[in-house]
Amino acid sequence: MVHKVKGAVVRSKGAPVTLETILVPDPGPGEALVDILTCGVCHTDLHYKQGAINDDFPFLLGHEATGVVSAVGPDVTEVAPGDRVVLNWRAVCGECRACAKGQPQYCFNTHNATQKMTLEDGTELTAALGIGAFAEKTLVAAGQCTKVDPEADPAAIGLLGCGVMAGIGAAINTGNVKRGDSVAVIGCGGVGVAAVAGAALAGATTVIAVDIDAKKLDRAKDIGATHTVDSSAVDPVEAIRELTGGFGADVVIDAVGRPETYKQAFYARDLAGTVVLVGVPSPEMTLELPLLDVFGRGGSLKSSWYGDCLPSRDFPMLIDLYRQGKLDLDAFVTERITIDQIEEAFDKMHSGAVLRSVVEL
């Protein structure tokens, strides 16, 4: 059976989002059909729209989603119809060299659905991050579904599917922030503010938020930053050092992903400290650092992929903390919108007016 549903599609580089009828097949082996409840408007979707990921147009956008499993294919045991799930783009294979080493959070061969969703004329769609959740239904690999508490607000917990998990994980998993640490986060969009929340959750006693936008700094303070730095007015490296006894922070997280912010992170960390890159650079960017400084400052330079998360482990744990009032996921939901407001939501995100617009289907 083929399901005809409404979905948000971008047909060519830079084209506006259009609502189209898309055809979603019943699940085959290893696949799950999911009725989408909510989907956050993430910067990665804008990258797809702009052709910054690849040129496999047309794209079915959306990936930061919560839904209910409506059907599963043969041999699927992870989830069953009726399960509330958060979708993820790390469906671990269990067989690659990372999984074989007991590090499935680095799985190099994550699964997506084998069948393609299409437009009515048969044109195959590329689902954003293998999900394509700006639609009433989507088809994914069953491993992309993480079963979660059905009582939790889907708009809030769905953000764990990408941006919020990337930020929290950058602090807790990649940065290994510990109780009493000092942490600086450069860039306070959705991912950066999530990194602030993650640092606070891990017990950091000094959490420094750095940005050029006063509104973003205020949001970061509301969600756990102990100090803020307006890097349009002061040198952020000097400011971070001043706030950490002249030494620099134990962990500095670059949530922007530009050479200049990475250099700030590198020089703003303490000796033997850790730099975490979670902001996504564009392909043409290059970095130049004195090799002697890299050697002489010691420590770790890390990149964080999806917050180095394991969805089956991290999503339920973070949702439990949310239900206990220890992690304010509601604070990330700036507005709830309909599927025909996605283009406006991209504009608001680009201007910094929102942390997340969440589409409710």
Beta strands, then each sheet from edge to edge (+ up, - down):
strand 1: 2-10
strand 2: 18-25
strand 3: 31-40
strand 4: 59-60
strand 5: 64-72
strand 6: 84-87
strand 7: 118-119
strand 8: 126-127
strand 9: 137-141
strand 10: 145-147
strand 11: 182-186
strand 12: 206-211
strand 13: 227-230
strand 14: 249-254
strand 15: 269-277
strand 16: 300-303
strand 17: 335-337
strand 18: 357-360
sheet 1: 7+ 2- 1+ 4- 8-
sheet 2: 9+ 3- 5+ 6- 10+
sheet 3: 9+ 3- 18+ 17+
sheet 4: 13+ 12+ 11+ 14+ 15+ 16+
end
